[in-house]
Amino acid sequence: MPDRFSDHAIGLESPATHGFAVAPNDGADLAEITRAIYVGATGNLAVTLASGADVTLAGVPGGTLLPLRLRRIKATGTTATAIVGLL
């Protein structure tokens, strides 16, 4: 299938071009820092941002797309499920 945008440079404001399922983990970073994340089912997210700051996002609604550059999604404190990392 043709891709009319294949010659365009990809920036942080561009749509995601890759995704992966996230299994929250207290001891391991994600394979890559994300461009955004999708939260499929409502809950809290305990995360480490690309800067190294740790924060908890409370009550993230299911079906939410968050433009966050994350290095880790922690198991402790995360109750949201069906999380997808987007690149």
C-alpha positions as a Markdown table, in Angstrom:
| # | Residue | x | y | z |
|---|---|---|---|---|
| 1 | Met | 0.0 | 0.0 | 0.0 |
| 2 | Pro | 1.4 | 3.4 | -0.8 |
| 3 | Asp | 2.4 | 5.8 | 1.9 |
| 4 | Arg | 2.1 | 9.4 | 0.8 |
| 5 | Phe | 4.0 | 10.6 | 3.9 |
| 6 | Ser | 7.0 | 8.3 | 3.7 |
| 7 | Asp | 9.3 | 11.1 | 2.7 |
| 8 | His | 8.3 | 13.4 | 5.6 |
| 9 | Ala | 10.5 | 13.7 | 8.7 |
| 10 | Ile | 8.9 | 12.2 | 11.8 |
| 11 | Gly | 8.8 | 14.6 | 14.8 |
| 12 | Leu | 7.3 | 14.4 | 18.3 |
| 13 | Glu | 4.1 | 16.1 | 17.0 |
| 14 | Ser | 3.7 | 13.4 | 14.3 |
| 15 | Pro | 1.3 | 10.5 | 14.8 |
| 16 | Ala | 2.7 | 7.3 | 16.3 |
| 17 | Thr | 4.0 | 4.8 | 13.9 |
| 18 | His | 4.6 | 1.8 | 16.2 |
| 19 | Gly | 3.1 | 0.4 | 19.4 |
| 20 | Phe | 3.7 | -2.3 | 22.0 |
| 21 | Ala | 1.8 | -3.8 | 24.9 |
| 22 | Val | 3.1 | -2.6 | 28.3 |
| 23 | Ala | 3.4 | -4.9 | 31.3 |
| 24 | Pro | 4.0 | -2.6 | 34.3 |
| 25 | Asn | 7.2 | -3.4 | 36.1 |
| 26 | Asp | 8.9 | -1.9 | 39.2 |
| 27 | Gly | 12.4 | -2.9 | 38.2 |
| 28 | Ala | 12.7 | -2.5 | 34.4 |
| 29 | Asp | 12.4 | 0.4 | 32.0 |
| 30 | Leu | 10.4 | 0.1 | 28.9 |
| 31 | Ala | 12.3 | -1.1 | 25.8 |
| 32 | Glu | 12.1 | 2.5 | 24.4 |
| 33 | Ile | 10.9 | 5.9 | 25.8 |
| 34 | Thr | 7.4 | 6.4 | 24.6 |
| 35 | Arg | 6.0 | 9.2 | 22.5 |
| 36 | Ala | 2.6 | 8.6 | 24.1 |
| 37 | Ile | 0.6 | 5.9 | 25.8 |
| 38 | Tyr | -2.9 | 4.6 | 25.4 |
| 39 | Val | -4.8 | 3.5 | 28.6 |
| 40 | Gly | -7.5 | 0.9 | 27.7 |
| 41 | Ala | -9.1 | 0.5 | 31.1 |
| 42 | Thr | -9.6 | 3.1 | 33.9 |
| 43 | Gly | -7.1 | 3.3 | 36.8 |
| 44 | Asn | -4.0 | 4.9 | 38.2 |
| 45 | Leu | -0.6 | 5.1 | 36.5 |
| 46 | Ala | 2.6 | 5.2 | 38.5 |
| 47 | Val | 5.2 | 6.2 | 36.0 |
| 48 | Thr | 8.8 | 7.5 | 35.6 |
| 49 | Leu | 9.0 | 10.3 | 33.0 |
| 50 | Ala | 11.8 | 10.5 | 30.5 |
| 51 | Ser | 13.4 | 13.2 | 32.9 |
| 52 | Gly | 13.5 | 10.6 | 35.7 |
| 53 | Ala | 10.7 | 12.2 | 37.7 |
| 54 | Asp | 8.3 | 9.7 | 39.4 |
| 55 | Val | 4.6 | 10.7 | 39.3 |
| 56 | Thr | 1.3 | 9.0 | 39.8 |
| 57 | Leu | -1.6 | 9.9 | 37.5 |
| 58 | Ala | -4.8 | 9.2 | 39.4 |
| 59 | Gly | -8.1 | 8.0 | 37.8 |
| 60 | Val | -7.0 | 8.0 | 34.1 |
| 61 | Pro | -10.2 | 7.1 | 32.2 |
| 62 | Gly | -10.2 | 4.1 | 29.9 |
| 63 | Gly | -9.7 | 5.0 | 26.2 |
| 64 | Thr | -7.3 | 7.9 | 27.0 |
| 65 | Leu | -4.3 | 8.8 | 24.9 |
| 66 | Leu | -1.7 | 10.6 | 26.9 |
| 67 | Pro | 1.2 | 12.4 | 25.2 |
| 68 | Leu | 3.8 | 11.3 | 27.7 |
| 69 | Arg | 7.5 | 10.5 | 27.3 |
| 70 | Leu | 7.8 | 7.6 | 29.7 |
| 71 | Arg | 10.8 | 5.4 | 30.6 |
| 72 | Arg | 8.9 | 3.1 | 33.1 |
| 73 | Ile | 5.4 | 2.2 | 34.1 |
| 74 | Lys | 5.5 | 0.8 | 37.6 |
| 75 | Ala | 3.5 | -2.2 | 38.8 |
| 76 | Thr | 3.2 | -0.8 | 42.3 |
| 77 | Gly | 0.5 | 1.9 | 42.2 |
| 78 | Thr | -0.7 | 1.2 | 38.7 |
| 79 | Thr | -4.2 | -0.1 | 38.5 |
| 80 | Ala | -5.0 | 0.9 | 34.9 |
| 81 | Thr | -4.8 | -2.0 | 32.4 |
| 82 | Ala | -4.6 | -2.6 | 28.6 |
| 83 | Ile | -1.8 | -0.1 | 28.4 |
| 84 | Val | 0.0 | 0.4 | 25.0 |
| 85 | Gly | 3.2 | 2.3 | 24.5 |
| 86 | Leu | 3.3 | 4.3 | 21.3 |
| 87 | Leu | 6.4 | 5.5 | 19.3 |
